[in-house]
Amino acid sequence: MFSFCKEPGMINIMETVMNLGGRQNLYDYAYAELFPEKFKMNLLLNGVRSAAEWLCRMQEDRLAFPAGLDPEGKKVFENNPRLSAIAGSALIEYGRAVNEPRFIIAADKAFNYIKRRIENLRFRDSYTLAQVGIFAIKLGESDYAAEFSKEITGKFDAGNIDPTVANIVAKFLKIMPSKTGEEARTLEKILAGIKNNFYFSLEHKLIMASASYADTPGLLKDIDKKSAEDVLRWVASQEMPSGGFQRDTDFHVACTRGTARIFRAFADQREYTEILERSIPWLLSLQYSAHNAFGFPSGLAKFMSGGFRYKIKNSSIWLDSAAHFVSGGLIYQNGILTQR
């Protein structure tokens, strides 16, 4: 279970709870001292719920989601349906976990929007198709997802790897319920390309984004355990003392978007529990509540609640930070319950 350390540069339990909105009172603090594990899990689950509710509030009447909110609290729109698929995936998972229809309904609405929007040729890139395909599989629409799998297989260039795109495409192809021989061969080529890209970038000291390789260990562990462990150790090494992950090897500032994605990918990696022990409280400390929405005009605090500040000195909120945190929190909770 994650801890709120009191070492220099770390976030302790008092700091975290105060950052969550000053809701700490003597009764709460006494509860935290007497039942620390339950208190910490409650903090996490409350944060997960708050993030899921924020995602619902962000959904437009036209069923799409904005990319996020700018420092003035204005919605930033990105017409690409990829973000709606990321948010929808998190909402369907959460709705089923807590058995609350409103989250499932929000996900269904997002899917209906995506099905109309994805027909536009501008959105037929492999990255978007894969993200929508993952969402479709979670909704039980495997036949619909198969259309995208076939299209990706026919056009994806496994010899020119962008690790962010390649990992999502590989994740989609891997979870497809049934694969053709061509799709299986494409997946194999993509995984080999991701592995080669990782070692080449490492050897030549190229700029590498830690979150881009977040899913790589899980994709490689069944076919190349050593490479999976190498990537896992490298991603772990990019964590900063505060618990956040730097954006890339050339930008040494922790950001919630990348950290939340890594949290989601590592939530079931029990051998790296110490990563989660630092990243969870760091993320929670940057989650807006009705009491700490600093940087936004008054009156918007409730609207902001549940979203995540991009970084310490940037008050923008991004949709995928909340979505990945919701998914990661559910995976983490499930792992703790399984251990018990």
Disulfide bonds with the S-S distance in Angstrom:
none
